[in-house]
Every structure is written in structure tokens, then in C-alpha cells.
Amino acid sequence: MRWLTLYARSRQVPASLAAVVISALAVGALAQDGDGGPGDPQLPVLALTAGVTAASIGLGGQDLALDRTAAIRWVPRRAAHVLLIGTVVCAVLLAVRTVGDELATTAFIIRDCAGLMGLVALGAAMCGAHLAWTPPVAWLSFSLFAPSPTNVPLEVANWMLLPPGTATGTWTALVLAVVGTAAYAIAGPRR
């Protein structure tokens, strides 16, 4: 287990986990104050985006050259790391939801967490771990100010805020999750 502890510390997992929990608790507190309700998707999406961006720093190690030349297989470890990020962020928000007011449905949280996890992984593969947060934050910013979805391209642009069960939102999140995880697992973080 020592290697797992060292790996977690080198990827700044304790600090990232603290940031994920604090952001979820803050959004839970905001929801109890009446600033958002079960029908308002902005608060849960904000919490999920904050969670995956906080965890994204761990997608790159201290020395990228060492990561690339190590005698271990990185592809399964990278894929597991991305899936673990998504699972933890999703679980934390679901736990906050059970304690306080219902922020969103379980299907909504799982779908958006999967898509955001893929966006962060894609950001790490394209921009590096230190800038992996930019694609989800940029997409969220666009979604918050984009016009109401009236056609398929606008639905794809607003997939984070669409109700659960919407085919376009589900497929967009699924494609982002698969493509992002595969790109990061194969290529690793960019230098």
C-alpha cells in the first residue's frame, strides 16, 4: 500500500479531495438558502465543475519525463485515475444531496459528472495537467450565457444544463467521457 500512498501524495489527492468536499458543501449550503432549487441545474453543475477542476491537478505528476519512461503500464493507471476522479466527485455531491436539499436527480449528477470528467481528461491531454481545468470551465461559462437550446447544436452546447433523459445531453456527455478518458489514458498529460 505504500506505493498507493506515495502516488496519491504525488498527485496532490488530499488537497484535491478537500477542495471537492468544500465546494460540494458550499453548493449544498447555497441550495438550502433558497438560491437554487431542485429544478435549477446551475448549482449542481457548478459544484461538479469545481470538483473536477480541483481534482484535475492530479492528472500530471511532478516529473512528466519520469511518468513517460517508467517501467509500468500507464494506460490502465491513467484510465483508472480519470474514472476515480469522476466517481469521487459524483459520490461527494450525491452524499451532500442526501444530507440537505435535493440539488438534482441522480441521473443528472452522474451524466454531468461523466461528461465533465471527460472534458478534464481531454484538457490534460491537450493542454497539460496544469491547464486541464480550462475546457470544463470554458464550456460551463458558454452554457450559462448561451441562448436557450432550440436545435441540436445548441443542445450540444448546453448539454450540462439539459434535463436528465435528454438524448442529446446524454450522448454528448458519453462521447466526452469516452474520448477524454481514452485520449488521456493513451497520450498522458501534455508537457
Secondary structure, 3 states (H helix, E strand, C coil): CHHHHHHHHHCCHHHHHHHHHHHHHHHHHHHHCCCCCCCCCHHHHHHHHHHHHHHHHHHCCCCHHHHHHCCCCHHHHHHHHHHHHHHHHHHHHHHHHHHCCCCCCHHHHHHHHHHHHHHHHHHHHHHCHHHCCHHHHHHHHHHHHCCCCCCHHHHHHCHHHCCCCCHHHHHHHHHHHHHHHHHHHHHCCCC
